[in-house]
Amino acid sequence: MKTWFITGASRGFGALVTERALAQGDAVVATARNPRQIVERFGDQANLLALALDVTDEAQAVAAAEAAIARFGSIDVLLNNAGFGLMGAVEEASAAEVEAVYRTNVFGLLNVTRAVLPHMRAAGSGRILNISSIGGYRGAAGFGVYSSTKFAVEGLSEALHAELEPLGIHVTVVEPGYFRTDFLDATSLSVSPTIIEDYAGTAGRVRNVATGLNHSQPGDPSRLARVLIEFADATNPPVRLPLGSDTVAAIEAKHVSDAVILSDWRQVSVSTDFPPDDRS
């Protein structure tokens, strides 16, 4: 039996992974701003601990991790799932909107990770799964600020992977594409109210496309949850796990475009080094 610590567990991917983990007999520390929603969905189970957690509150994250250890004795898998999106051109986003999405998606993830890591280090084992996005691998018009938070999650995850692997703790950044969750609903996606007409063909077009895509996304969230449950037992887990055919296509396309940049600009790129005979 493993003990999961899941943020944003009241809905979306977090709730689906909670459901599957409980069904296979694992213990789950399911956290959300409103834990009553967790209890209403899953009932009163001996292997479930529903906790209030605003990931932007560092002290609350530390207290939640300590409560998890007190109840179950260990935290074997941390699923950093809490987060929300922001849609709008970069210029359209206000400072307050940018700060809010960073507080949850980046600083909140750091708060929870720092709260859990002392317990994993003491045990000499653990898994950390950080939910990123297709937008964490390539930025896109209309999602620039949101993508930048997921780019941060990618960089943090790669560094944590290198720092923690020698300690027996595996870190993987999970990169879902468009899945049929409530991500594009108002409960998960903030839309900047500022509209600049010059961006009508880029970020503005994305606003319209996103409305039509909502609840018709290609990804099956139940299958993603199943993959994550099975992945928690994978030997030698990779540093990143792309999920969804659209994510795979986006990564492949970026590799191609980056290869073209390296080919076309190689001489300029390498010209900034000291000459070979002048590197001392």
C-alpha positions in Angstrom: 0.0 0.0 0.0 1.3 3.5 -1.0 0.3 6.8 0.5 -0.5 9.5 -2.0 -0.5 13.2 -1.3 -2.6 15.0 -3.9 -3.3 18.7 -4.4 -6.3 19.9 -6.2 -8.1 16.6 -5.4 -11.7 17.8 -5.4 -12.0 17.7 -9.2 -10.3 17.1 -12.5 -7.2 14.9 -12.7 -6.7 15.1 -8.9 -10.2 13.6 -8.2 -9.8 10.9 -10.8 -6.4 9.8 -9.4 -7.8 9.9 -5.9 -10.6 7.6 -6.9 -8.3 5.0 -8.5 -5.8 5.1 -5.7 -8.5 4.5 -3.1 -10.0 1.7 -5.2 -6.8 -0.2 -5.3 -6.4 0.1 -1.5 -3.8 2.9 -1.4 -4.0 5.6 1.3 -4.7 9.1 -0.1 -4.2 12.5 1.5 -6.6 14.5 -0.7 -6.2 18.2 -0.4 -8.3 21.1 -1.7 -9.3 24.6 -0.7 -12.6 23.1 0.3 -12.1 19.5 1.6 -15.9 19.1 2.1 -16.2 18.5 -1.7 -13.7 15.6 -1.3 -15.8 14.0 1.5 -19.0 14.5 -0.5 -17.5 12.8 -3.5 -15.6 9.9 -1.8 -17.4 9.5 1.5 -15.8 8.6 4.8 -13.1 6.0 4.2 -10.4 4.7 6.5 -7.7 5.2 3.9 -8.7 8.7 3.0 -7.6 11.9 4.7 -9.3 15.0 3.3 -7.5 18.2 4.2 -7.9 21.9 3.6 -4.9 23.2 1.7 -4.4 26.5 -0.1 -1.1 25.7 -1.8 -0.1 29.4 -1.7 0.0 29.1 2.2 3.4 27.7 3.1 2.5 27.1 6.7 -0.7 25.2 5.7 1.3 23.0 3.4 3.8 22.1 6.1 0.9 21.3 8.5 -0.8 19.2 5.9 2.4 17.2 5.3 2.8 16.6 9.0 -0.9 15.5 9.3 -0.3 13.0 6.5 2.7 11.5 8.3 0.8 11.4 11.6 -2.1 9.6 10.0 -0.4 7.2 7.6 3.3 7.2 8.5 4.7 8.1 5.1 4.2 10.0 1.8 5.2 7.8 -1.1 3.8 9.7 -4.0 3.3 13.5 -4.2 1.0 14.6 -7.1 1.3 18.3 -7.5 -1.9 18.9 -9.4 -3.3 22.1 -8.1 -3.3 24.9 -10.7 -5.3 27.0 -13.0 -5.0 28.7 -16.4 -4.9 32.3 -17.7 -6.0 33.1 -21.2 -5.2 36.3 -23.0 -2.3 38.0 -24.8 0.7 38.7 -22.6 0.1 42.4 -22.9 -3.5 42.0 -21.9 -2.7 40.3 -18.6 -2.6 42.5 -15.6 0.1 42.3 -13.0 -2.5 41.0 -10.5 -3.6 38.3 -12.9 0.0 37.2 -13.6 0.9 37.2 -9.9 -2.1 35.1 -9.0 -1.4 32.3 -11.5 2.3 32.3 -10.4 1.3 32.1 -6.8 -0.6 28.9 -7.4 1.1 27.2 -10.3 4.7 27.9 -9.3 5.1 29.1 -5.7 2.3 26.8 -4.6 4.0 23.8 -6.1 7.2 24.8 -4.4 5.5 25.2 -1.0 4.0 21.7 -1.1 7.2 20.1 -2.5 9.4 21.7 0.2 6.9 20.6 2.8 6.9 17.0 1.7 10.6 16.5 0.8 11.9 16.3 4.4 9.7 13.3 5.0 10.7 11.6 1.7 14.4 12.3 2.4 14.0 10.7 5.8 12.5 7.6 4.2 15.0 7.5 1.4 12.3 7.0 -1.2 9.4 8.7 -2.9 7.9 9.8 -6.2 7.0 13.3 -7.2 4.7 13.9 -10.1 4.4 17.5 -11.2 1.5 18.3 -13.5 2.7 20.6 -16.3 1.1 20.9 -19.7 1.5 20.8 -23.4 2.1 24.5 -22.8 5.0 23.7 -20.6 7.0 22.5 -23.6 6.0 25.1 -26.2 4.4 28.4 -25.7 1.3 29.5 -27.7 -0.5 32.7 -28.4 -3.2 33.4 -25.8 -1.6 31.2 -23.2 1.7 33.0 -22.8 1.6 33.7 -19.1 0.1 30.3 -18.2 2.7 28.6 -20.4 5.5 30.5 -18.6 4.3 29.1 -15.3 4.5 25.6 -16.7 7.9 26.3 -18.2 8.9 27.1 -14.7 7.5 23.7 -13.5 9.5 22.0 -16.2 12.8 23.6 -15.2 12.2 22.9 -11.5 11.3 19.3 -12.2 14.4 18.7 -14.2 16.6 20.2 -11.5 14.7 18.2 -8.8 15.2 15.1 -10.8 18.9 15.6 -10.8 19.1 16.6 -7.1 16.8 13.9 -5.7 17.6 10.8 -7.8 20.7 10.0 -5.8 18.5 10.1 -2.6 16.1 7.5 -3.9 13.4 10.0 -4.9 12.2 10.1 -8.5 10.7 13.2 -10.0 8.7 13.3 -13.3 7.0 16.3 -14.9 3.7 15.2 -16.5 2.7 17.0 -19.7 -1.0 16.5 -20.6 -2.4 17.9 -23.8 -6.0 18.9 -24.1 -8.1 16.5 -22.0 -11.9 16.5 -21.5 -11.8 18.0 -18.0 -13.2 21.3 -16.7 -9.9 23.1 -17.5 -11.5 25.4 -20.0 -14.4 26.2 -17.6 -14.5 29.4 -15.6 -13.7 27.3 -12.4 -10.2 26.4 -13.8 -9.5 29.0 -16.5 -9.2 32.8 -15.8 -9.8 34.9 -18.9 -8.2 38.4 -18.9 -11.0 40.9 -19.3 -8.7 43.3 -21.2 -9.0 42.9 -25.0 -6.6 44.6 -27.4 -7.9 44.5 -30.9 -4.4 44.2 -32.4 -4.3 40.6 -31.1 -7.6 39.6 -32.7 -5.8 37.3 -35.1 -3.7 35.6 -32.5 -4.7 35.6 -28.8 -8.2 36.7 -29.8 -8.6 33.8 -32.2 -7.5 31.4 -29.4 -10.2 32.7 -27.1 -12.8 31.7 -29.7 -11.3 28.4 -30.5 -11.0 27.5 -26.8 -14.8 28.1 -26.3 -15.6 25.7 -29.1 -13.1 23.1 -27.9 -14.4 23.0 -24.3 -15.7 19.5 -23.4 -14.7 18.1 -26.9 -11.0 17.8 -26.2 -9.4 14.6 -27.5 -7.9 13.3 -24.3 -9.7 10.9 -21.9 -9.0 12.0 -18.3 -9.9 8.5 -17.0 -7.2 7.0 -19.1 -4.7 9.6 -17.9 -5.6 8.8 -14.3 -5.0 5.1 -14.9 -1.6 5.8 -16.5 -0.5 7.8 -13.5 -1.6 5.1 -11.0 0.4 2.6 -13.0 3.3 5.0 -13.5 3.8 5.3 -9.8 5.2 1.8 -9.8 7.4 2.2 -12.9 11.1 1.4 -12.5 13.5 4.1 -13.7 10.7 6.7 -14.4 11.7 9.3 -17.0 12.1 13.0 -16.1 9.1 13.9 -18.3 5.9 12.0 -19.3 4.1 13.4 -22.3 0.4 12.4 -22.4 -1.9 12.8 -25.3 -1.4 12.6 -29.1 -1.5 16.4 -29.3 1.4 16.7 -26.8 3.4 14.2 -28.7 2.8 16.1 -32.0 3.7 19.4 -30.4 7.0 18.1 -29.0 7.9 16.5 -32.4 7.1 19.7 -34.2 9.2 21.8 -31.8 12.1 19.4 -32.2 11.9 19.9 -36.0 11.6 23.7 -35.7 14.5 23.9 -33.2 16.7 21.7 -35.5 16.1 24.2 -38.3 17.1 27.1 -36.0 20.3 25.3 -35.1 21.1 24.5 -38.7 20.4 28.0 -40.0 22.0 29.9 -37.2 24.8 27.6 -36.1 27.7 29.8 -37.2 26.2 32.8 -35.4 25.5 30.6 -32.3 29.0 29.3 -32.0 30.7 32.6 -33.0 30.4 34.0 -29.5 33.0 31.7 -27.9 36.6 32.8 -27.4 38.8 31.6 -30.2 40.4 28.2 -29.5 43.8 29.7 -29.0 42.5 32.4 -26.7 40.5 30.5 -24.1 43.0 30.7 -21.3 
